[in-house]
Amino acid sequence: MDPIAPTDPAADTARFIDCNGFRLHYRRLGDGPRLLLLLHGSFLSLRSWRAVMAPLAEAGYTVVAFDRPAFGASSKPLPGADGQPGYSAHDQSTLIAALIPALGFERAVLVGNSTGGTLALMTALEHPERVEALVLVDAMILSGYATSEIPGFVKPLMRALTPFFSWLMGRLIARLYDKAIRAFWYRPERLAPEVLAAFRADMMQGPWPRAFWELFLATRKLGLEPRLAEVTPPTLVLTGAYDQTVKVAESERIAAAIPGARLEVIADSGHLPHEESPQAFVTTLTDFLQTPPGH
């Protein structure tokens, strides 16, 4: 198969919106009555949804993707004395809940990939009134971001040495970036070099090492697995068949624990099925959204 083209059908719809202390870079397509809010994973940007935004808008939805805090062209402010604006998972879920009415909707279908799935789930748990339905795409809920934490006794030292550690983290990410992104793909040869270069440029804008360091310092164990039974919106758990970042077995456990959740496996894909198999992804997602709850 040829590499997936770097074309971005939403490139001429870039906008900015102020929300909870951030100036968020976002793209919006369609004018349907239901909002699909797309949440990308770590080290990526709203570009991750480039192949599915237009088809979803053509299916009758309003589709919005934005650069999450610390990524892409969204602003990267430093927390103030009161800790705001914040980069923690809780702060980001609060941001998502505030963004939905700011976009003109009461509720949204949250579609979250990887750590974006972590945040989609947290928003559904903490702000269920804002979530119409939940789509967890290779969501990092039982491992990685959702289960990591810096020991409390170390954090003050790391905070005190922020200039050094943020510089070091920036150097490491820049050195390992291309290899890490390719590892998300089942068949990395499909990732066009132009797209990888564009993702790299998206990541490395402004004071990105410091912003990512703030995100890292805010990471804590979220304890989400025991709360899966509390999820109330209709839920689709979607996974690439060859995901090596979030194993299929993890998605199976998540689907089994959420009441009424539907599990779908996208063949011939890794951690980013919306990038690697966009047609199958759109078909699976729209089928779920058109199926009445309980069916």
C-alpha positions as CSV (number, residue, x, y, z in Angstrom):
1,M,0.0,0.0,0.0
2,D,1.2,3.5,-0.8
3,P,2.1,5.8,2.1
4,I,-1.0,7.7,3.3
5,A,-0.9,11.2,1.7
6,P,-0.1,14.2,3.8
7,T,-3.2,16.1,2.5
8,D,-5.2,17.8,5.3
9,P,-8.7,18.6,4.1
10,A,-9.2,20.8,7.2
11,A,-6.1,22.9,6.7
12,D,-8.1,26.0,5.6
13,T,-10.4,25.9,8.7
14,A,-7.8,26.6,11.4
15,R,-9.1,28.8,14.3
16,F,-8.2,29.8,17.8
17,I,-10.4,30.0,20.9
18,D,-9.6,31.1,24.5
19,C,-10.6,28.6,27.1
20,N,-9.5,28.0,30.7
21,G,-6.3,29.9,30.4
22,F,-5.2,28.4,27.0
23,R,-5.5,29.8,23.5
24,L,-6.5,26.6,21.7
25,H,-5.7,25.9,18.1
26,Y,-8.5,24.0,16.5
27,R,-10.2,23.0,13.3
28,R,-13.9,22.7,12.6
29,L,-15.7,21.0,9.7
30,G,-19.4,20.4,9.1
31,D,-22.5,22.0,10.6
32,G,-24.4,19.0,11.9
33,P,-26.5,19.0,15.1
34,R,-24.1,16.6,16.9
35,L,-20.6,17.6,17.9
36,L,-17.7,15.1,17.5
37,L,-14.8,16.4,19.6
38,L,-11.5,14.6,18.6
39,L,-8.7,14.3,21.2
40,H,-5.3,13.3,19.9
41,G,-2.6,11.3,21.7
42,S,0.7,12.5,23.2
43,F,3.5,13.7,20.8
44,L,0.9,14.3,18.1
45,S,-1.5,17.2,17.1
46,L,-4.9,17.7,15.6
47,R,-3.2,16.6,12.3
48,S,-3.7,13.1,13.6
49,W,-7.3,13.3,12.5
50,R,-6.6,14.7,9.0
51,A,-7.9,11.6,7.1
52,V,-11.2,11.3,9.0
53,M,-12.5,14.8,9.7
54,A,-13.9,15.5,6.2
55,P,-15.7,12.0,5.9
56,L,-17.2,12.5,9.4
57,A,-18.4,16.0,8.5
58,E,-19.9,14.7,5.3
59,A,-21.7,12.1,7.3
60,G,-23.7,14.9,9.0
61,Y,-21.7,15.9,12.1
62,T,-19.9,19.0,13.3
63,V,-16.3,17.8,13.7
64,V,-13.8,19.6,15.9
65,A,-10.1,18.6,16.6
66,F,-7.8,20.8,18.7
67,D,-4.2,20.8,19.8
68,R,-4.2,19.6,23.4
69,P,-2.2,21.6,26.0
70,A,1.6,21.2,25.5
71,F,1.1,20.2,21.9
72,G,0.8,21.8,18.5
73,A,0.0,25.4,18.0
74,S,-2.1,25.9,21.1
75,S,-0.5,28.3,23.6
76,K,1.9,27.0,26.2
77,P,1.4,29.2,29.3
78,L,3.2,28.5,32.6
79,P,1.1,27.7,35.6
80,G,0.7,30.7,38.0
81,A,0.9,30.7,41.8
82,D,-2.5,29.1,42.0
83,G,-1.5,26.3,39.6
84,Q,-3.6,27.6,36.7
85,P,-3.7,27.1,33.9
86,G,-3.0,23.5,34.6
87,Y,-1.7,20.5,32.6
88,S,-2.9,17.7,34.8
89,A,-5.4,15.2,33.5
90,H,-8.1,16.7,35.8
91,D,-7.3,20.2,34.4
92,Q,-7.5,18.9,30.9
93,S,-10.8,17.2,31.4
94,T,-12.2,20.4,32.9
95,L,-10.9,22.2,29.8
96,I,-12.7,19.8,27.5
97,A,-16.0,20.2,29.4
98,A,-15.6,24.0,29.2
99,L,-14.7,23.9,25.5
100,I,-18.0,22.1,24.5
101,P,-20.3,25.0,25.3
102,A,-17.7,27.5,24.1
103,L,-18.1,25.8,20.7
104,G,-21.9,26.2,20.9
105,F,-23.0,22.8,22.0
106,E,-24.5,21.3,25.2
107,R,-22.9,17.9,24.8
108,A,-20.4,16.2,22.5
109,V,-19.3,12.8,21.4
110,L,-15.8,12.5,22.7
111,V,-13.4,10.5,20.5
112,G,-10.1,10.1,22.2
113,N,-7.0,8.3,21.0
114,S,-4.3,7.0,23.4
115,T,-3.9,9.7,26.2
116,G,-6.7,11.5,24.5
117,G,-8.8,8.5,25.4
118,T,-7.7,8.9,29.0
119,L,-9.0,12.4,29.0
120,A,-12.2,11.5,27.2
121,L,-12.9,8.9,29.9
122,M,-12.1,11.3,32.7
123,T,-14.4,13.9,31.2
124,A,-17.2,11.4,31.0
125,L,-16.7,10.5,34.6
126,E,-16.3,14.0,36.0
127,H,-18.6,15.9,33.6
128,P,-21.2,13.3,32.3
129,E,-23.7,16.1,31.5
130,R,-21.3,17.2,28.7
131,V,-20.8,13.8,27.1
132,E,-23.3,12.3,24.7
133,A,-21.2,9.3,23.8
134,L,-17.7,8.0,24.3
135,V,-15.3,6.5,21.8
136,L,-12.1,5.2,23.3
137,V,-9.5,4.5,20.5
138,D,-6.6,2.5,21.8
139,A,-7.1,4.4,25.1
140,M,-4.3,4.5,27.7
141,I,-6.4,3.7,30.8
142,L,-4.8,0.6,32.3
143,S,-1.2,1.4,31.6
144,G,1.2,4.3,30.8
145,Y,0.0,7.8,31.3
146,A,-3.0,6.8,33.5
147,T,-0.9,4.7,35.9
148,S,2.3,6.7,36.1
149,E,3.4,9.1,38.9
150,I,6.5,10.9,40.1
151,P,7.3,10.0,43.7
152,G,6.3,12.8,46.0
153,F,9.7,13.1,47.6
154,V,11.4,13.6,44.3
155,K,9.0,16.2,42.8
156,P,10.3,19.3,44.7
157,L,13.8,18.6,43.5
158,M,12.6,18.1,39.9
159,R,10.6,21.3,40.2
160,A,13.6,23.2,41.5
161,L,15.7,22.0,38.6
162,T,13.0,22.7,36.0
163,P,15.3,24.6,33.6
164,F,17.8,21.7,33.3
165,F,15.2,18.9,33.2
166,S,13.0,20.6,30.7
167,W,16.0,21.2,28.5
168,L,17.1,17.6,28.8
169,M,13.6,16.2,28.1
170,G,13.4,18.4,25.0
171,R,16.7,17.1,23.7
172,L,15.7,13.5,24.3
173,I,12.3,13.9,22.6
174,A,13.9,15.6,19.6
175,R,16.4,12.8,19.3
176,L,13.9,10.0,19.6
177,Y,10.8,11.6,18.1
178,D,10.7,10.0,14.6
179,K,11.4,6.5,15.9
180,A,8.6,6.8,18.6
181,I,6.0,8.0,16.1
182,R,6.8,5.2,13.6
183,A,6.4,2.7,16.5
184,F,2.7,3.7,16.7
185,W,2.1,2.3,13.2
186,Y,1.6,-1.4,12.3
187,R,3.2,-0.7,9.0
188,P,5.5,2.4,9.4
189,E,6.2,2.5,5.7
190,R,2.6,3.9,5.3
191,L,3.6,7.0,7.2
192,A,4.7,9.5,4.5
193,P,7.9,11.3,5.4
194,E,6.2,14.6,4.8
195,V,3.6,13.8,7.4
196,L,6.2,12.7,10.0
197,A,8.1,16.0,9.3
198,A,4.8,17.9,9.8
199,F,4.1,16.2,13.1
200,R,7.6,17.0,14.3
201,A,7.1,20.7,13.4
202,D,3.7,20.7,15.1
203,M,5.3,19.3,18.3
204,M,8.3,21.6,18.4
205,Q,6.6,25.0,18.5
206,G,7.3,27.8,21.0
207,P,8.4,26.8,24.5
208,W,7.4,23.2,24.0
209,P,10.0,21.5,26.2
210,R,8.9,23.6,29.2
211,A,5.2,22.9,28.5
212,F,5.8,19.2,28.1
213,W,7.8,19.2,31.3
214,E,4.8,20.8,33.1
215,L,2.6,18.0,31.6
216,F,5.1,15.4,32.9
217,L,5.3,16.9,36.4
218,A,1.4,16.9,36.6
219,T,1.2,13.2,35.7
220,R,-0.2,11.0,38.5
221,K,-2.0,7.7,39.0
222,L,-5.6,8.2,38.0
223,G,-7.1,5.0,39.4
224,L,-9.5,4.7,36.4
225,E,-10.0,0.9,36.3
226,P,-12.3,0.7,39.4
227,R,-14.4,3.6,38.0
228,L,-15.1,2.0,34.6
229,A,-18.4,0.6,35.9
230,E,-19.5,4.2,36.6
231,V,-19.4,5.2,32.9
232,T,-22.9,6.1,31.7
233,P,-22.7,7.4,28.1
234,P,-22.9,4.8,25.3
235,T,-19.3,3.7,24.7
236,L,-17.4,2.3,21.8
237,V,-14.0,0.8,22.5
238,L,-12.0,0.7,19.3
239,T,-8.5,-0.8,18.9
240,G,-6.0,-1.5,16.2
241,A,-5.4,-5.3,15.9
242,Y,-1.6,-4.8,16.1
243,D,-1.3,-2.1,18.7
244,Q,2.0,-2.5,20.6
245,T,1.5,0.6,22.7
246,V,-1.9,-0.3,24.3
247,K,-2.4,-4.1,23.8
248,V,-5.7,-5.4,22.4
249,A,-6.2,-7.2,25.7
250,E,-6.3,-3.9,27.6
251,S,-9.1,-2.6,25.3
252,E,-10.9,-5.9,25.8
253,R,-10.7,-5.4,29.6
254,I,-12.0,-1.8,29.3
255,A,-14.9,-2.8,27.1
256,A,-15.9,-5.7,29.5
257,A,-15.9,-3.3,32.5
258,I,-18.0,-0.5,31.0
259,P,-21.7,-1.3,31.1
260,G,-23.0,-1.9,27.6
261,A,-19.8,-1.0,25.8
262,R,-19.1,-2.2,22.3
263,L,-15.7,-3.5,21.3
264,E,-14.4,-3.2,17.7
265,V,-11.0,-4.3,16.4
266,I,-9.7,-2.5,13.3
267,A,-7.6,-5.0,11.2
268,D,-4.3,-4.1,9.7
269,S,-3.7,-1.2,12.1
270,G,-1.6,-0.3,15.1
271,H,-2.0,2.4,17.8
272,L,-3.5,4.9,15.3
273,P,-6.3,3.2,13.4
274,H,-7.8,6.5,12.4
275,E,-4.5,7.3,10.6
276,E,-3.6,3.8,9.3
277,S,-7.1,2.6,8.3
278,P,-9.3,5.7,8.1
279,Q,-12.1,4.2,6.0
280,A,-12.6,1.3,8.4
281,F,-12.4,3.8,11.3
282,V,-15.1,6.1,9.9
283,T,-17.4,3.2,9.0
284,T,-17.1,1.7,12.5
285,L,-17.6,5.1,14.2
286,T,-20.6,6.2,12.1
287,D,-22.2,2.8,12.5
288,F,-21.9,3.1,16.3
289,L,-23.3,6.6,16.3
290,Q,-26.3,5.6,14.2
291,T,-27.2,2.6,16.3
292,P,-29.7,3.4,19.0
293,P,-28.4,2.9,22.6
294,G,-29.0,-0.6,23.9
295,H,-28.8,-2.2,20.4
